[in-house]
Amino acid sequence: MKEKSLTARVVSSHGRHYIVELADGQTLLAYPRGKRIQACVGDLVSIEISGPENAALTGIQPRRTLLYRSNEQRNKLLAANVDQVLLVVSGFPMFSEDLLGRALTAAWAADVTPIIVLNKTDEPEGLEEAREKLKPYTTLGVDILEVSALNSAQIQNLLAPHLEGKSTLLLGQSAMGKSTLLNTLIPEAQAATQSHSLALGAGRHTTTATHLYHLPAPYEGSLIDSPGLQTFGLAHLNEEELVRGFPEFLQEGKSCRFYNCSHLHEPNCVVLEALDQSLIHPQRYALYERLLSELAARARI
């Protein structure tokens, strides 16, 4: 007799096995049936229960959104079906402008709303420099929330309301205070991580795992925590998708003279005109040039 197929959500991942959660809150250890199935946290998946605590993952349901990074060799899925991404930065140590810019491009290209969290505002070193570096994103309409992850009341008052009813991915470089922020928002996170890691057999490699946590009432949302970032490749984006990752390029009612304009050197290019008029920040345009150069280099391989 064929097992009944059920729908579950992936709440933790490590390599080729996952923790999935049923609608009633029960969790199971699931292994994909077939090498082509590559799930990530936030995915709604089809499973067949194979034991008291185990299941076979038989398929992935259509994703509303998908955030991932990639290089020439492989894709690294970050999270699926998220509404927004919290990008945690700090001035001490100073965040990477390139890494932040790439993460923002990936979010916009995937139709995921980015929010920047400037953490460690209780630490004066580097704070004003960080604020200055973040100014270009304010003009793009990105919410920039200044917090100290050590200030529980401030986190609950300022940050938690942005998470209400949303599925949110938490991203950041190492040492930005992301884990402290997570534990302030969800005090049970550390215990949940340890529980998942034991089930996954992850042991000391828990830092490579991604976990979904349910926000406490009254917020009724979820927060997905992923390992600290060191790189953010965008090899999966084509030229059109790259442009979508730069919303300041997409001026309503305006278009370039050539439909396939690269926004590098063509005449009557609205992007270059906006750059000349200081409507596009030079730092943002320089990132676009780097990403386009990487795209061209991959095409020659």
N, C-alpha and C positions, 0 to 999 in steps of 0.2 A: 504493500500500500504506500502510495506516494505521500511524503510529509506535506502538511499544510504550509503554504508560504505566508509569512508574516512580514509586516513592515517594521523596521527599527531604525534608530538613528545612531550613527557612529559617534561615540563620545570620547574615544581614545584610540590612538594608533601607534604602532611600533613595528616597522618593517612590514611583514606580510600578514600580520594578525591584528585584530581589532577588538575593542570592547564596544558592544552595541547595546542600546537601551530600548526596551519595549515601551509601549504607551503607558503601561501600569508602573513603570519605574524599574522593572526587573532588568538586570544586566547579564549579558552572556559573552563568553569568549568566542569570537567568530573567525573562521578561516575562509578565505575566498575559494570558491569552487572554479578553478580555471586560472591560468596565469594572466589572462587578459584583464581580469577584474582588478582595478586599482582604485580603491576608495580612499576617502580622507575624512577627517573629523567634520561633522556637520552634514554629511551625506545621509539621505534617506535611502535605505537599502532593503532589498528583499532577502529574507533568511528562511532557512528550514532548520528547526531545532533538532539537534542530533544527540542530545544528552541533557542531564539536569542543569549543566552550566555551560553547554557548548552549542554552537550552531554553525551551519554552513552558509556563507554569504554567497548568494546566487546571482545577484544583479544590483545595479545602481539605478535608482529612479532619476528622472530628468532633474538637472540642477538649475536652480534659479540664478545663482551666481557661482563663480569659481575663482578663487585667488590662488595663483601659484607663481613660482619663479623657475627659471630654467637656464641652462647653458647648452652648449653644443651636444653634450653627452646625455643629459637626462632632465626630466621635469621633477620639481619638488612641489607636490600639492600642499597648500597651506590650509585651506578651509573652503567648505562649500556652503551655499545657501545663507551667506552672511549679508546683513544689511549695511554694515559699516565696519571700518577698521580704525582702531585706536593706535596711533603711531607715537610711541613713547620716546622722548628725547630729553637730553639734559645739557647743561653747560659745563658740568664737571662730573666725569670727563666730557669733553665737547663731542656732540654728535657729528656724524658724517653727513654733510650736505648732499653728497652724491647718492648715498644709500637712501636717505629720506626722499630725494627727488625721484629715484627709481621706484620706491614703494608707492609713492603718490601716483606715478604714471600707471603702474599696474592696477591700482585701485580704480582710477578714472576709466581706464580702458575696459575694466570688468564691470562698470556701472555700480561700483561700491563706493559709498560715501566715506571720505577720509576725515578723521578728526585728529589733530595734533595735540598731544599732552606734553607740555613742558614741565618736567618733574624736577625735584630738588630745588624748589624756589627758596628753601631755607638755607641753601648754600650759595653765598654771594659770588664765589669764584666762577667766572665764565657766564654768569646769568645775563648781564646786559649784552654781551656779545651774542649769546644764543638768541635773545629777543630780536636783535638786529638782523640776524640771519633768517629769522622766521617771518620778517615783515612782508616779503613778496607773496607769501601764502595767504596773508590776511586780505590782500587785494583780490585774491582769487576766490574769496568767500569761504575759506577753510576755517572752521572753528579752532581756535587755539586756546586751550585751557591750561592755566598755570596752577600747579598744585605742588604740595609736598606729600609724598606717599606716606610719610610718617604721621601726618595730621589726619586722623580718622574722621573727625567731624567735617573738615574741609572736603575730603574725598566724597563723603556721603552727600553733602550739600551741593557741591559743584559738579562732580563727575557722574555720580549714580543716576541722576535724572536723564542724562543723555543716553543711558543704556536701557531705559524702561521699554519693555516690549520689543526689544531689538535683539538680533543675533549679531554679536560683535566679535571681531578677531582682534587680539591684543598682540602687537608686533613691536619690536625694538631691538637695538643692539644690546649686547651684553654690557652690564654696568650702568644702564640707564635707570635702574630701579624698577624694572617691570615686575619682578617677582614680589617686591614689597608692595607695589600697587595692587597686584592680584590678591595678596593675602589680606590687605586692608579691606578690599571690596568683598572678599569671600573668605572669611577666617577658616572655613573648613577645607580650603583648597589643598593645603599640604597633606591632610589626612586622606583626601580623595585621591590625590596623585599617588600616594604610597599604596593605596588599595588597588588602583588600576595597575600600577607597576608590578605588584605581586602577581596579579592575575595574568599579566602579559609576560611574566618572566623577564622583565626588563632589567631588574637589578640596578646596577650602578649606571646603566645607560639611560636613566630616566630623562636626562636633559635633552635627549634626541626625540622624545615623544611629544605628542600634541594632545591636549586634553580639553574637553568641554565641561564647563561648570554652570550649574543653574544659579542665577542670582537670587538672593533671598527676597522674600516679600518685602515691600509691595511691588517690586520692579518687574518681576515675571519675564525676565529676559535670560539670555545665555551669554557666557563669555568664553571664548576659545583662546587658550594660551598656547603659544608655540615657542620653540627654542629661540634663543637670541640669534639675531642675524649677523653675519659677517660679510655676506655678499648678497646681491639681488640682481641676478641675471634676467634679462627680458628677451631671451632668444625666441620665445613663442610668439612675440608680437610682430606683425608685418607693418609696412609703412603706414597704411591707413589706420591700424590700431594704435600705432605710436602717436599719431596726430590726435586721436581721440583721448590720449593720455595727457594732452596739453590743452585744457579747455580754453586758455587765453588765445589759442590759435583760431578757434571756431567762432568767428565774429558773425553775429546774426545779420543776415541780409547782405553780407559781403562775400565775394568769392574771388579767387585768383584768376588771372587771365587764362592760364592753362589748367585743364581739369586734373592733370597728373602732376601738378606743381610739387616740387620737393621742398619748397620754402627755403632754398639755399642760395639761389642766384638768379632765378627767373625774373623777367621784367613784369611789372604790375602785380607783384606778389603782396597780398594784403598782410601777410605775416611779417615780411621784411619792412613794409611801410610802418606797421605797428611797432616794430623794434626800433626803427629810426625815430619814432615819436615817443619813445620811452613808455609805450603802453604794454610792452612785454619786457620782463626783467632780463638783462643780459645773462645772468646766471642760469635762468631757465632755458634760454635759447641755446646756451653752450651745452647744457645737458642733452637737448634735442639733437644737436650736431654730433655729440659723442654716440648717442644711441643709434642714429642713422648710419654713422660710420661703422659701428659694430654690425649692423644689419647688412651693409654692403660687403663687409669682410666675410661674413658667413656665406653670402651668396657666391663668393668666389671659391669657396672650399669645394 
